[in-house]
């Protein structure tokens, strides 16, 4: 067996120890005589799994008691609809457009409410985060929406926007659990887990309780109401059991790494290796303004499409996989999530150096 260094943007690399543990428990989960895939979501064994997972993520992120943690389905994309449908009071919300995912969320919200784009970095192909210190926030905005880490473009908010007292909603799919955050600054923090936390199929939504409507929302499908999921402890219907089980293991792995402060340090170290190289390279260039660089997704180009393609192909042969940039951007992108070991980034930089020497 040989594993590659997998730089995929998601689904993405998971900690090897988690995969091994899951493999060991595949046929007989802790004396139950069955796999977690085969057991009832109403069983004692699964109840323990989901409760423990919630306890661990609460501990890791320091989630205040007045926030619910929901394990949902439908991808981060379904939250693009669930957020406006559940938070709609005045029927107005402000969106900051920093990439494709923020734009998709904004467009989807427009199907249900009046969504305003109050800032955008599209003028420079989303290579920076706009100044959000004094935005024209709508007086009657139900919330202000951001995508905190932009997976495709490789930018990240270093300070949260000034929402002028309005509820902040953040999609943290691609920076989930990569560093500590102050949950109390947000109304909702949510993310698809398939980048930093687990397998595709689970979305974790951390929602301040007062934002969960108390009444049934007329015309909103039962499954899309936060209340349905909150009242049922994420077990209104069959949840993505196996995915939640793996997320639980990743939470334990993160705790064993020393928690989010420690993982942030490691992520900074890893990203520095790559960015330092890019900053002095005569062939490769990072595409994002320095202040707004993501620790998780690092896009870069040579400036020559054919050379980019050659790089991606040769890197694959060297065991460095999934370095092709997003189809809408081109070039390369290295996603270096929590589970990417430092050696993976070192190998990548070594390979880039060799490639540069041969192709200057
Ligand atoms: N938000 C962000 C920041 C993403 O990176 C992605 C997917 N790559 C999505 C939303 C969409 O996620 P999903 O495919 O789970 O709907």
Boltz pocket constraint, residues with backbone or C-beta under 6 A from the ligand:
constraints:
  - pocket:
      binder: B
      contacts: [[A, 9], [A, 10], [A, 74], [A, 75], [A, 76], [A, 77], [A, 78], [A, 101], [A, 147], [A, 149], [A, 150], [A, 151], [A, 152], [A, 171], [A, 172], [A, 173], [A, 174], [A, 192]]
      max_distance: 6.0
